[in-house]
Amino acid sequence: MQVRTCSLTLWLCACLMVTGSMGFSAQAAEPTDDASREARMDMLEAVRQSTRDTADYTGRGTLSERVMQAMGEVPRHAFVGEDMQSRAYLNTALPITHGQTISQPFIVALMTDFIDPEPDHVVLEVGTGSGYQAAVLSGLVKHIYSIEIIPGLTESAGRALEQQGYDNITLMTGDGYAGWPEHAPFDGIIVTAAAPHIPPPLVEQLKPGGRLIIPVDNGYGAQQLILVTKDAGGKVKERDVLPVRFVPLTGER
Ligand code: SAM
């Protein structure tokens, strides 16, 4: 097993470069419960380390215990294909179907932490992908509305979430740039694909006091994770959180 990290440039590529496998035998179709739990604990340790390593950028040297607990409870292996079972608990982004990715656990934890999730919150996710981020949010907030532009991914994520018994998540196929006005306003919004700018409809659909976290591409290949906050009076502020790399937000506009 060999895992190479690229410390500060790590978050520019938003993933670990991995050669070989870790956690389970490469042949194992699915880990046992015990193996999965143990691998998840190792994953949490890697998330803690990434959090410390990036604290100078993010301003957060630790993430909330609630978020870490939720990360430790979700069986990430249930959201990746058979060919990725041996890598399911690495702290790295992994390929899923349709040329898309499941995000790096550290990035999932960080984005979740940055919306300050509370049990009575209603959250919008743009970019359902595998369904993993929605599953992490499931134990932290009241309801999640998640939009995915690729119908096949909405279907596979829906199947995985149902099989795992998550019952506070509503999925829709569509262009998340427009948000989901029927269920707005949202306490938190997480966008998991890089947008060319912050979509105005998402800012409009944020509650006063709400928080939006989104990767934005500057058009020259660099992306920045940005936190948008709306105060009680409706005033909107933005701040850079971390250089990252996400798949692009697609759709017509
Ligand atoms: N949150 C996902 C997870 O936990 O697996 C990871 C998502 S992946 C990094 C980004 C996803 O955003 C892809 O599935 C992609 O199809 C989706 N996407 C891209 N543009 C979109 C758009 N305009 N509206 C909704 N989803 C979009």
Residues whose N, C-alpha, C, O or C-beta is under 5 A from the ligand:
A	BS01	SAM	Q100 T101 I102 S103 V126 G127 T128 G129 S130 G131 Y132 Q133 I147 E148 I149 I150 G174 D175 G176 Y177 T192 A193 V247 P248 L249 T250 G251
